Amino acid sequence: MKRMLVFAAAAALTLAAAPAAAAKEITKAEVCGSGGACQTVDDEAGRLALAESGAPMAPPPSAPYYQISARFEHGDESATVLFVAVPGRRAVRYSDGNWYAMTAAQSAVIREATSDAKPLPAAGLIGAAPAPDPKPQPAPASDDGSLLWPEGVLLALLALVAAAGIVRFSSRWRPASS
C-alpha cells in the first residue's frame, strides 16, 4: 500500500476529474514474461498486492524480469500503468523510473502468476545498475605451478652478479686516504 500513491498519481494524470463518489480501482492486472505469455491476476487482493511496494531502493543489477500492467478505472475513464518486477533482485520499477523493494505479497502474486512463464531476458531491463566488474583472473601459472620459474630465478641471478660487480669495481677505485 506504500506505493499505491504512485499508481494513483499516474492514473490521476490520465483520468478526467470525476464525482467524488466514484472510486478508482484496479480492474485488471497482467504479469507478462517472454514470448508474450501473460497471466491475468483475477482476484482483487492479488491486484492490490501488485500495486504496493516496499521502501525506495537503489537500482539493482540487471536480472530477468516480468512486465506488469495494471488498469485503473474511475467512472467512465481508465488508464493503464506499466511497471517491471525483478523477482531475483526483489525489486520493482514503476513508471516513474524509481525502484522499490518488492513486498512479500507482491512476490507471492508474481510467483503464482509466473509459475509456467519464463521471464524476459535481463538484457532488456531498462534502468538497472550496471553489471559489477568481473573478478580479476589470476596470472596463469607455468606447468610446474610457480609463477616465475625459470625467468624469476634468472633475473635474480643477473641482479646478484651485477651487484657483486659494482661492489668489486667500487672497492678498487677508492681514493687513497692521507
N, C-alpha and C positions, 0 to 999 in steps of 0.2 A: 504494500500500500504506500510505501515511502515515495516511490517514483510514479505513482498514479498521476501526480501533477504534471509530469512530462507528457503523458498521454492526453490528459485533459487540455493542456495548453496547445498541443498540436491539433487536437480536434477542434478546439475553440477558434483557432485561426482559420479553419476551413469551413466551419459551420456558421450559418447566419444566426443572429440573435433570435431566440425563440421564447415563448412564455416560460416563466419560472416554474410552472407546474410540470412541464415535460422534462424528464430526467435523461441525462446522457448515459448510455450503457454500451458495453461491448457486446455486439450481437453476433460476431463471427470472429474466429481466430484460427489461423492455419500455421502449421510448422512444416517448412519445406526443406528437403535435402537435395542431393544431387539427382540429376536426371528429371527434375521437375516433379519428383514424388512429394506430394503434400498430404498431410494428415490434418483433418479438421478436429479442433477441440470442441466437443459437443456440450460439455457441462459448464454451467455458469461459474462454478468455483474454479475450474481449470482455466477459463478465460481470464478471470480476475487474478489468478496466480501468475499468469504470464505478464500481466500489466504491472506487477510490483517488482521491486528490486531492493538490493541492499545498499550499502554505503558507496559513495563515489570511489573510484579507484583509478590508478594509472593504467594506460593501455597495456594489455598483456601481450606477450609474444604471439605471433600468428599460430593458429591451430585450426583444425577442421571445425566448421560451424554450420548452423542452421539459420535459414531466413524465416522470420516470423512476421505475419501480418495480422493486425487487429483492426476490425471495423467498428467504428463508433457510430451510433445513431442518436440523433437528437431531433425529435419531431419528424419532419419530412426530409431533413438534411442528413447526410452521412459523410464520413471521412475514413480513410484507411491509413494507418500508421505502420510503417515497416521498420523492423529492427532485427539485429542479429544476436544469436545466443551461441556462446563458445563453451560448451559443457566441459571440455578438457581443461579449461582455464577458470571455470566457474565465474564467467563474466558475461555481461550483456552490454551491447552498444545500441543506444536508442537513436532515433532520427536526428537528435540534436548534436550527435557526434561524441557525446560523453559516455564514458564507461562506468558501469556499476557492478558491484558484486552480485552474483546470482543467489537468490534465496533458495532454501531447501524445497519450498513449494514449487518454485519455477523449475528447478532441476527435476523434480519428480514428474511434473507435467510434460516437460520436454523429453525425458527418458521414456515415458509411456507412449508419447506420440511418435517417437522415432525408433521404436523397437525394431521395425522392419526396414527403416530407411537409412541410407548411407549419407553422411554429412557432405557438405560442399567442401572442396579442397581448400586447404589453408592459404594457398597462393592467391585466392580471390578475396581474402578478407581485407577490407579497407579500414585503415585507422589503427591497426595493431602496431605494437612496438617492433622495431627492427629485431631480427633474429640475433641471439647472442653470438659473439665470435666463437668459432670452433676452438676447441682446446689445441694449443700448440703441440705439434708432434715432436717427440724426442729425436735427437740426431740418430741416424742409423748406426748401429754398431758393426764393426768388421766381423769377419767369420769367427774369430776366436772370442768374441764378446767384449773386447776392450775397444774404447773409442779411438785412441790414437796410437795404436801399435801397427807398424814399427815407426811411423812418422814422428810420433812424440818422443820416442827414445832417441832417434837420430838427431832431432832438433836439440834435445837436452845435451847430448854428447858434443855437438858442434858448439853450443854456448859455453860448455865447460872448457873445451880446447881453446876457444877464443879468449876466455877469461884468464886461463893459465898463461897464454902467450902475452897478454897485456901486462900481467904481473911480472913476468920474467923480463920483458923488454923495459919496463919502467924501472926495475931494480938495477939494470946495467947502466943506465944513463942518469943516475942521480948525481947531482953536483957534489963535488968534494967539500967536506967541512973544513973550515980553517981553524 
